[in-house]
Structure formats: structure tokens, C-alpha cells
Amino acid sequence: MEELIPMLDATFWTTAAAIVVLLVLSAFFSGSETALTASSRGKLKAQAEKGSRGAERALLITEDNERLIGSVLLGNNIVNILSAALATSLFTRLFGESGVALATLMMTALVLIFAEVLPKTYAITNAERAAAMVSGPIKVIVTVFAPVVTAVRWFVRLVLAVFGVNVDPEGNILAVRDEIAGALSLGQSEGLVEKEDRDRILGALDLAERTVEEIMRHRSEIRMLNVDTPPETLLAEILQSPHTRLPIWKDDPDNIVGVAHAKDVLRGMHKLMFGAAPASNGISDFNILDVAMKPYFIPDTTTLDEQMRQFLRRRTHFALVVDEYGSLEGLITLEDILEEIVGEITDEFDPAGEAALKPSEDGAYSIEGAMTIRDLNRALDWTLPDDEANTVAGLVIHEAQMIPTVGQVFSFHGFRFEVTARKDNRIAKLKIKPL
């Protein structure tokens, strides 16, 4: 005991105090790393807009996550290694050679509890608040360690390049869209997000990645008016159509010369018959091109996001889609784009058809061949590929490399496809069942 007392001198207490300070610094680095990486940038931005300087600094330093994590890890490793070395020296002085083992056990317990688990638990439960609190000191540390971290980053890339691994300095581990999709899927699995809400948000995010060709109404389904048709017949066709806008062609269905709006046609006929100077021949003198709008053509490669902006900018809801040769492919409306976000939109003038998905007792679904693969996947949470075809019928034809006959059955992508109806060379109806 008398030999131990002289060892508890000023050097002992100074070393012990230094170890405590280093443990506090280790806890600070560990908690800061967790807080800054786990905090939501959206919440930090909202706090910054309310005047929080800490949140504003946290947003700034988290823009370069690699630099931030490198600086924090560098500081954390320095204090951990230094504290372990001081503890080993202290325990060796007190207990001789057995002090190394005692120092290892003691420091492991202290670092694990007080420098790792405790600060990280607090940081996770109070991520944004903790991030704002530590942003000031961490910003200074990142600035001081910047040269060393930069050198380490280049050395690491050099070593990875030797093994054939290339790291994109500007690349993100996850795109924003993938992060949102992952969060929505997790929320849905936990019952926090409804499937319809998830589909709407993902539909809005996908607009920039999809083209009008994928959702347009094909030209075979378009109701068009012949400019040479008698006015009485034109009026009957317009009144029978569920659509208010109809393309007008002359000589050749590919030669679209205008777009007729039902209201404009009715106004024109009313003026001709009941205006200040009524026509002697009634509506027989009516020329539909006098009230027709100029056709608006767009290429089939236009993205849905850009086309929606164009619709809003031009204050129109109707566009004709052409291919690279200028031939008419189909048409698209603003409603078609909105349906990609909110789902099918119907009104009292839409024809009442059968349900798009009709389940049967054996687990199969009867669907229209023209149904898009995306709509089918959204409705049933399936993952059929839509890279080679937009519709289910197109997918079957692509995989079969032929136009199937009624009754033929195919199995691919984990599903069984049975052709139940065919119209000319088009698959009209199918029955699909997961294998």
C-alpha cells in the first residue's frame, strides 16, 4: 500500500483526467456522426427557414457526407487511440505487465458504454436537435482536418482503383427518388402509409422518367372527323362521342388539319342558324374548319413531366403524338398525365365498361389486352417488366415472338398468361395468374 501511494501523484491524476476528457471527445464525435447522418435534411431545411443557425450549418456540412464522415472518423480514432495508450501506460505503472489486459478491458467497457452506445442513442432519438447543436464545432473540425481527409480520400480511391473499383466523387449512394420510394414502401409495410398515397407520390416522381408514347391513346382508338363529311353528320358524330375534342383530317387520316371542340362547333352552328344574319341553308353552309383549333403536334419521346408543363404553359389539354417520320401515332391529354398520378378518372360521359381487373376463384385475373403494364403493377403490386412493351398484350407478343391464338397459354416472369379473346391481329383479353 505504501508503494502504491507514491504512484498516485500528480502525473497519475493528470493522466486520468486526460483519459476522461478523451472519452468525452470520443462521445462527442460518435454522437455527432450519428446525428448528422441520421437527421432529415427536409426537417433541417424547415428549421433553417425558421431562423435556426445550427440547422443551417448542419445542412451546409452534410452536403459533402464523405468529407464530413472522414473528418469525424479521423477525430474519433485519434482520441480513442490516445485514450487507450494513456490507459495502458497508467495501468502498467500500477499493476505491471497485467495492466495491459486490465487497461484493454476497462477502456473497452468505457468506450462502448459512454463513447458509443449512450451518445448514439441520444443522437438517434433527437437527430435534428443534436445535429444543430454540434454543427458549430464539427464545422471547425471539418475545416481543420480538410487537408488530411482530402489526402486520405485520394489514397483510398487509388487503392480501390488498383483492385478495379472506381468511385464517383460526385455520386450519391442513393438517389432522392430511391430514398423516397424506400421510405414509402417501409411506411406501407408498417401500416403508416396507404397504398393509394404511395402510388400517387411515386406516380408524380415517375413523370420525368416516362414518355408520352407509354400512355398515349393509340391512333386505332381515336375518333376523328372527316372535313368533307356533311355538317349534319358531323354534328351527330360529335354528339355521340364521349370526347369534347376531336381531330379533323382531310384526304388522308394522317393529314390532321385541325381539332374541333364540341362547344366551338355548337357555338358556330348556333350563330349560323340564329345569329344576326341566319344562313338560308341552315347548318348546311357550316364549315368546321372555321371553328377548328390549330393542331398541336409533339414527338413521342417527350417526357410526361415536360408535356404537363407545356400543357399548362400553352393553356391547352390536347396534343397529337407523331413519330420520327411525322406519322400520327396517337394523342395525349392532360387528363391522361394526371391519371398516372391519381389513377383512373371517370365522369358521367365515359362509357360504362367492365371492371379493368376481374378476379376469379382460382386466383387469376381477367384483363383487357390494352391495359398498360404499369397500371397492372400498380393495382396488384406486381413487378412485370415494361421495358420492351407498354401493354400486357404487347408483353405477351414480345415474349411469344408471335401473335397468339385464343386458348394459347404462356408462362414467363413468374406468371401464367392465357389468351381468351382476340380481335383481328390484336389480343383483346387475357387471363393472368401468378405461378
C-alpha positions as CSV (number, residue, x, y, z in Angstrom):
1,M,0.0,0.0,0.0
2,E,2.9,2.3,0.8
3,E,4.4,1.6,-2.6
4,L,1.0,2.4,-4.3
5,I,0.5,5.8,-2.7
6,P,3.6,7.4,-4.3
7,M,2.2,6.3,-7.7
8,L,-0.9,8.3,-7.1
9,D,0.9,11.5,-7.8
10,A,0.2,14.5,-10.0
11,T,1.1,12.5,-13.1
12,F,-1.4,9.8,-12.3
13,W,-4.3,12.3,-11.8
14,T,-3.3,14.3,-14.9
15,T,-3.3,11.1,-17.0
16,A,-6.6,10.0,-15.5
17,A,-8.2,13.4,-16.2
18,A,-6.8,13.3,-19.8
19,I,-8.5,9.9,-20.3
20,V,-11.8,11.3,-19.1
21,V,-11.5,14.3,-21.5
22,L,-10.7,12.0,-24.4
23,L,-13.7,9.8,-23.6
24,V,-15.9,12.9,-23.6
25,L,-14.4,13.9,-27.0
26,S,-15.0,10.3,-28.3
27,A,-18.6,10.5,-27.2
28,F,-18.9,13.9,-28.9
29,F,-17.5,12.5,-32.2
30,S,-19.7,9.4,-32.1
31,G,-22.9,11.3,-31.3
32,S,-22.1,14.0,-33.9
33,E,-21.6,11.4,-36.7
34,T,-24.9,9.7,-35.9
35,A,-26.9,12.9,-35.5
36,L,-25.6,14.5,-38.8
37,T,-26.1,11.3,-40.9
38,A,-29.4,10.3,-39.3
39,S,-31.0,13.8,-39.4
40,S,-33.6,14.6,-42.1
41,R,-32.4,17.3,-44.5
42,G,-36.0,18.2,-45.0
43,K,-36.6,18.9,-41.3
44,L,-33.2,20.7,-41.1
45,K,-34.2,22.9,-44.0
46,A,-37.6,23.7,-42.4
47,Q,-35.8,24.7,-39.1
48,A,-33.2,26.8,-41.1
49,E,-36.1,28.7,-42.8
50,K,-37.4,29.5,-39.3
51,G,-34.1,31.1,-38.4
52,S,-32.1,28.2,-36.8
53,R,-28.4,28.9,-37.5
54,G,-27.4,25.5,-36.2
55,A,-29.7,23.8,-38.7
56,E,-28.3,26.0,-41.5
57,R,-24.8,24.9,-40.6
58,A,-25.8,21.3,-40.4
59,L,-27.2,21.5,-43.9
60,L,-24.0,23.0,-45.2
61,I,-21.7,20.4,-43.7
62,T,-23.8,17.5,-44.7
63,E,-23.7,18.4,-48.4
64,D,-20.3,16.5,-48.6
65,N,-21.0,13.4,-46.5
66,E,-17.7,11.8,-47.4
67,R,-15.7,14.7,-46.2
68,L,-17.8,15.0,-43.0
69,I,-17.6,11.3,-42.1
70,G,-13.9,11.3,-42.9
71,S,-13.2,14.2,-40.5
72,V,-15.4,12.8,-37.7
73,L,-13.8,9.4,-38.0
74,L,-10.3,10.9,-38.0
75,G,-11.0,12.8,-34.8
76,N,-12.7,9.8,-33.2
77,N,-9.8,7.5,-34.0
78,I,-7.3,9.9,-32.7
79,V,-9.0,10.4,-29.3
80,N,-9.8,6.6,-28.9
81,I,-6.2,5.5,-29.7
82,L,-4.7,8.2,-27.5
83,S,-7.0,7.3,-24.6
84,A,-6.2,3.6,-24.9
85,A,-2.5,4.4,-25.0
86,L,-2.7,6.6,-21.8
87,A,-4.8,3.9,-20.1
88,T,-2.3,1.2,-20.9
89,S,0.6,3.4,-19.6
90,L,-1.4,4.2,-16.4
91,F,-2.4,0.6,-15.6
92,T,1.1,-0.7,-16.4
93,R,2.5,1.7,-13.9
94,L,0.0,0.5,-11.3
95,F,-0.2,-3.3,-12.0
96,G,2.9,-4.1,-14.1
97,E,2.5,-6.4,-17.1
98,S,-1.0,-7.4,-16.2
99,G,-2.0,-3.8,-16.6
100,V,-2.2,-4.2,-20.4
101,A,-5.1,-6.7,-20.1
102,L,-6.8,-4.6,-17.4
103,A,-6.5,-1.4,-19.5
104,T,-8.0,-3.2,-22.5
105,L,-11.0,-4.5,-20.6
106,M,-11.6,-1.2,-18.8
107,M,-11.3,1.0,-21.9
108,T,-13.5,-1.4,-24.0
109,A,-16.2,-1.1,-21.4
110,L,-15.9,2.7,-21.0
111,V,-15.7,3.4,-24.8
112,L,-18.6,1.0,-25.6
113,I,-21.0,2.4,-23.0
114,F,-20.1,6.1,-22.6
115,A,-18.5,6.9,-26.0
116,E,-20.6,4.8,-28.4
117,V,-24.0,3.5,-27.2
118,L,-25.0,6.4,-24.9
119,P,-24.3,9.3,-27.3
120,K,-25.5,7.4,-30.4
121,T,-28.8,6.5,-28.7
122,Y,-29.4,10.1,-27.8
123,A,-28.4,11.3,-31.3
124,I,-30.8,8.9,-33.0
125,T,-33.7,9.9,-30.8
126,N,-33.0,13.6,-31.2
127,A,-31.3,13.7,-34.6
128,E,-32.2,17.2,-35.8
129,R,-31.8,18.9,-32.5
130,A,-28.4,17.2,-31.9
131,A,-27.2,18.0,-35.4
132,A,-28.0,21.7,-34.9
133,M,-26.1,21.6,-31.5
134,V,-22.9,20.0,-32.8
135,S,-22.8,21.7,-36.2
136,G,-20.7,24.6,-35.0
137,P,-17.7,22.6,-33.5
138,I,-18.0,20.0,-36.3
139,K,-17.7,22.7,-39.0
140,V,-14.4,23.9,-37.4
141,I,-13.2,20.3,-37.2
142,V,-14.1,19.6,-40.8
143,T,-12.2,22.7,-41.9
144,V,-9.1,21.9,-39.8
145,F,-9.0,18.2,-40.9
146,A,-9.8,19.0,-44.6
147,P,-6.2,18.6,-46.0
148,V,-5.7,15.3,-44.2
149,V,-9.1,14.0,-45.2
150,T,-8.6,15.0,-48.8
151,A,-5.3,13.2,-48.9
152,V,-6.9,10.1,-47.4
153,R,-9.8,10.2,-49.9
154,W,-7.4,10.3,-52.9
155,F,-5.3,7.5,-51.4
156,V,-8.4,5.3,-50.8
157,R,-9.5,5.9,-54.4
158,L,-6.0,5.0,-55.6
159,V,-6.1,1.7,-53.7
160,L,-9.6,0.9,-54.9
161,A,-8.6,1.7,-58.5
162,V,-5.8,-0.9,-58.2
163,F,-8.5,-3.5,-57.5
164,G,-10.7,-2.3,-60.3
165,V,-13.2,-0.4,-58.1
166,N,-14.0,3.1,-59.4
167,V,-15.6,5.6,-57.0
168,D,-17.6,8.6,-58.4
169,P,-16.7,11.6,-56.3
170,E,-20.0,13.3,-57.2
171,G,-22.1,10.2,-57.0
172,N,-24.7,9.6,-54.3
173,I,-25.2,6.3,-52.7
174,L,-29.0,6.6,-53.2
175,A,-30.9,8.8,-55.5
176,V,-33.6,11.0,-53.9
177,R,-36.3,9.1,-55.8
178,D,-35.0,5.8,-54.4
179,E,-34.8,7.2,-50.9
180,I,-38.4,8.4,-51.1
181,A,-39.6,5.1,-52.6
182,G,-37.9,3.1,-49.9
183,A,-39.4,5.2,-47.2
184,L,-42.9,4.9,-48.7
185,S,-42.5,1.1,-49.0
186,L,-41.4,0.8,-45.4
187,G,-44.2,3.1,-44.3
188,Q,-46.7,1.0,-46.2
189,S,-45.4,-2.3,-44.8
190,E,-45.7,-0.9,-41.3
191,G,-49.2,0.4,-41.9
192,L,-48.2,4.1,-41.7
193,V,-48.8,4.9,-45.4
194,E,-51.8,3.8,-47.5
195,K,-51.1,2.1,-50.8
196,E,-53.1,4.8,-52.7
197,D,-50.9,7.5,-51.2
198,R,-47.7,5.7,-52.1
199,D,-48.9,5.2,-55.7
200,R,-49.8,8.8,-56.1
201,I,-46.4,10.1,-54.8
202,L,-44.4,7.6,-56.8
203,G,-46.6,8.4,-59.9
204,A,-45.7,12.1,-59.6
205,L,-42.0,11.2,-59.2
206,D,-42.0,9.0,-62.3
207,L,-43.3,11.7,-64.7
208,A,-39.8,12.8,-65.6
209,E,-38.8,9.2,-66.5
210,R,-41.7,8.3,-68.7
211,T,-42.6,9.4,-72.2
212,V,-45.9,10.2,-73.8
213,E,-45.6,7.1,-76.0
214,E,-46.1,4.9,-73.0
215,I,-49.6,6.3,-72.1
216,M,-51.0,7.9,-75.2
217,R,-54.2,6.7,-76.8
218,H,-53.2,4.8,-79.9
219,R,-54.4,6.1,-83.3
220,S,-56.6,3.0,-83.8
221,E,-58.7,4.1,-80.8
222,I,-59.0,7.8,-81.8
223,R,-62.3,9.1,-83.1
224,M,-61.7,11.5,-85.9
225,L,-63.8,13.7,-88.1
226,N,-63.5,14.0,-91.9
227,V,-63.6,17.6,-93.0
228,D,-65.7,16.6,-96.1
229,T,-68.5,15.0,-94.0
230,P,-71.8,16.8,-94.3
231,P,-72.4,19.2,-91.3
232,E,-75.4,17.2,-90.1
233,T,-73.4,14.0,-89.9
234,L,-70.5,15.8,-88.2
235,L,-72.9,17.1,-85.6
236,A,-74.3,13.6,-85.0
237,E,-70.7,12.2,-84.6
238,I,-69.7,14.9,-82.2
239,L,-72.8,14.4,-80.0
240,Q,-72.3,10.6,-80.0
241,S,-68.6,10.9,-79.0
242,P,-67.8,10.9,-75.3
243,H,-64.9,13.3,-76.0
244,T,-65.2,17.1,-76.4
245,R,-62.1,17.4,-78.6
246,L,-61.8,15.5,-81.9
247,P,-59.1,15.7,-84.6
248,I,-60.1,16.7,-88.1
249,W,-58.5,15.1,-91.2
250,K,-58.6,15.9,-94.9
251,D,-57.9,13.5,-97.8
252,D,-55.9,11.2,-95.6
253,P,-56.3,10.3,-91.9
254,D,-52.7,11.1,-91.4
255,N,-53.3,14.6,-92.6
256,I,-54.7,16.3,-89.5
257,V,-55.8,19.8,-90.3
258,G,-57.4,20.9,-87.1
259,V,-59.0,20.0,-83.8
260,A,-62.7,20.5,-83.2
261,H,-64.0,21.4,-79.7
262,A,-67.7,20.5,-79.2
263,K,-68.5,23.8,-77.7
264,D,-67.0,25.8,-80.6
265,V,-68.9,23.7,-83.1
266,L,-72.2,24.2,-81.3
267,R,-71.5,28.0,-81.0
268,G,-70.6,28.2,-84.7
269,M,-73.8,26.3,-85.7
270,H,-76.0,28.4,-83.4
271,K,-74.5,31.6,-84.8
272,L,-75.1,30.4,-88.3
273,M,-78.7,29.5,-87.7
274,F,-79.9,32.0,-85.1
275,G,-77.4,34.9,-85.4
276,A,-77.9,38.4,-86.7
277,A,-77.9,37.1,-90.3
278,P,-79.1,33.5,-90.3
279,A,-77.9,31.3,-93.2
280,S,-80.7,30.4,-95.7
281,N,-79.5,26.8,-95.9
282,G,-79.2,26.3,-92.2
283,I,-76.2,24.4,-91.0
284,S,-75.5,23.0,-94.5
285,D,-73.3,26.1,-95.1
286,F,-71.3,25.3,-91.9
287,N,-67.6,24.8,-92.4
288,I,-66.0,23.1,-89.4
289,L,-62.5,24.5,-90.2
290,D,-63.9,27.9,-89.4
291,V,-64.1,27.0,-85.7
292,A,-61.4,24.4,-85.5
293,M,-58.2,25.0,-83.5
294,K,-54.8,24.6,-84.9
295,P,-53.4,21.1,-84.2
296,Y,-50.6,20.8,-81.7
297,F,-48.1,18.0,-82.5
298,I,-45.5,16.6,-80.2
299,P,-42.8,13.9,-80.6
300,D,-43.4,10.5,-78.9
301,T,-40.2,10.9,-76.9
302,T,-41.4,13.9,-74.8
303,T,-41.4,13.1,-71.1
304,L,-44.7,13.4,-69.2
305,D,-43.2,16.0,-66.8
306,E,-42.2,18.2,-69.7
307,Q,-45.5,17.7,-71.5
308,M,-47.6,18.6,-68.5
309,R,-45.6,21.8,-68.2
310,Q,-46.2,22.5,-71.9
311,F,-50.0,22.0,-71.5
312,L,-50.0,24.4,-68.6
313,R,-47.9,26.9,-70.5
314,R,-49.9,26.7,-73.7
315,R,-53.2,26.6,-71.8
316,T,-54.4,23.5,-73.8
317,H,-55.2,19.9,-72.8
318,F,-54.8,18.1,-76.1
319,A,-51.8,17.1,-78.2
320,L,-51.3,14.8,-81.2
321,V,-48.3,12.4,-80.9
322,V,-46.1,11.8,-84.0
323,D,-43.2,9.5,-84.6
324,E,-39.8,10.5,-86.0
325,Y,-41.2,10.3,-89.6
326,G,-44.1,12.7,-88.7
327,S,-46.8,10.0,-88.9
328,L,-49.6,10.1,-86.4
329,E,-49.2,7.6,-83.6
330,G,-51.8,8.7,-81.1
331,L,-53.0,11.5,-78.9
332,I,-52.5,12.5,-75.3
333,T,-54.4,14.8,-72.9
334,L,-53.7,16.5,-69.6
335,E,-56.1,14.0,-68.0
336,D,-54.0,11.1,-69.2
337,I,-51.0,12.5,-67.4
338,L,-53.0,13.2,-64.2
339,E,-54.3,9.7,-64.3
340,E,-50.7,8.5,-63.9
341,I,-50.7,10.2,-60.5
342,V,-54.2,9.8,-59.1
343,G,-55.4,6.8,-61.0
344,E,-58.3,6.4,-63.4
345,I,-60.5,9.5,-63.8
346,T,-64.1,8.9,-65.0
347,D,-67.1,11.1,-65.4
348,E,-70.8,10.7,-66.3
349,F,-69.9,10.8,-70.1
350,D,-67.4,8.0,-70.0
351,P,-68.8,4.7,-71.3
352,A,-69.6,2.2,-68.6
353,G,-67.3,-0.7,-69.2
354,E,-66.4,-3.8,-67.3
355,A,-64.0,-3.7,-64.4
356,A,-60.4,-3.5,-65.5
357,L,-59.4,-6.3,-63.2
358,K,-61.8,-9.2,-62.7
359,P,-60.5,-11.8,-60.2
360,S,-61.6,-15.4,-60.4
361,E,-61.8,-18.1,-57.8
362,D,-58.6,-19.7,-58.9
363,G,-56.6,-16.5,-58.2
364,A,-56.4,-15.5,-61.9
365,Y,-57.4,-12.0,-63.2
366,S,-59.2,-11.3,-66.5
367,I,-57.9,-8.1,-68.1
368,E,-58.1,-6.1,-71.3
369,G,-55.1,-6.7,-73.5
370,A,-54.7,-2.9,-73.9
371,M,-54.2,-2.4,-70.2
372,T,-50.8,-1.0,-69.5
373,I,-48.3,-3.0,-67.6
374,R,-47.7,-0.1,-65.2
375,D,-51.4,0.1,-64.3
376,L,-51.5,-3.6,-63.7
377,N,-48.4,-3.5,-61.5
378,R,-49.8,-0.5,-59.5
379,A,-53.1,-2.2,-59.0
380,L,-51.8,-5.6,-57.8
381,D,-48.3,-4.7,-56.6
382,W,-46.7,-6.9,-59.3
383,T,-43.4,-6.4,-61.0
384,L,-43.9,-7.3,-64.6
385,P,-41.2,-5.6,-66.8
386,D,-42.3,-2.7,-69.0
387,D,-39.0,-2.1,-70.9
388,E,-40.0,-3.9,-74.1
389,A,-43.7,-3.2,-74.2
390,N,-46.3,-0.8,-72.7
391,T,-49.3,-3.0,-72.6
392,V,-49.9,-6.5,-71.3
393,A,-50.8,-7.7,-74.9
394,G,-47.6,-6.2,-76.1
395,L,-45.6,-8.1,-73.5
396,V,-47.2,-11.4,-74.4
397,I,-46.4,-10.8,-78.1
398,H,-42.9,-9.8,-77.3
399,E,-42.2,-12.9,-75.2
400,A,-44.0,-15.3,-77.5
401,Q,-42.4,-13.8,-80.7
402,M,-45.8,-14.3,-82.4
403,I,-49.4,-13.2,-82.4
404,P,-51.1,-15.9,-80.2
405,T,-54.4,-17.5,-80.9
406,V,-57.3,-17.8,-78.5
407,G,-56.6,-20.5,-75.9
408,Q,-52.8,-20.4,-76.1
409,V,-51.0,-20.3,-72.7
410,F,-47.6,-18.9,-71.9
411,S,-45.5,-18.8,-68.7
412,F,-42.8,-16.2,-68.1
413,H,-41.7,-13.7,-65.5
414,G,-43.4,-15.9,-62.8
415,F,-46.9,-15.6,-64.3
416,R,-49.2,-17.7,-66.5
417,F,-50.8,-15.8,-69.4
418,E,-53.8,-17.3,-71.3
419,V,-55.3,-15.5,-74.4
420,T,-59.1,-15.6,-74.0
421,A,-60.1,-13.2,-76.8
422,R,-58.6,-11.8,-80.0
423,K,-59.8,-9.1,-82.4
424,D,-58.1,-9.2,-85.8
425,N,-54.4,-9.2,-85.0
426,R,-54.8,-7.7,-81.6
427,I,-55.0,-9.6,-78.3
428,A,-58.3,-8.3,-76.8
429,K,-58.4,-10.2,-73.4
430,L,-56.2,-12.3,-71.3
431,K,-56.3,-14.2,-68.1
432,I,-53.2,-13.8,-65.8
433,K,-52.3,-15.9,-62.8
434,P,-49.2,-15.7,-60.6
435,L,-47.3,-19.1,-60.7
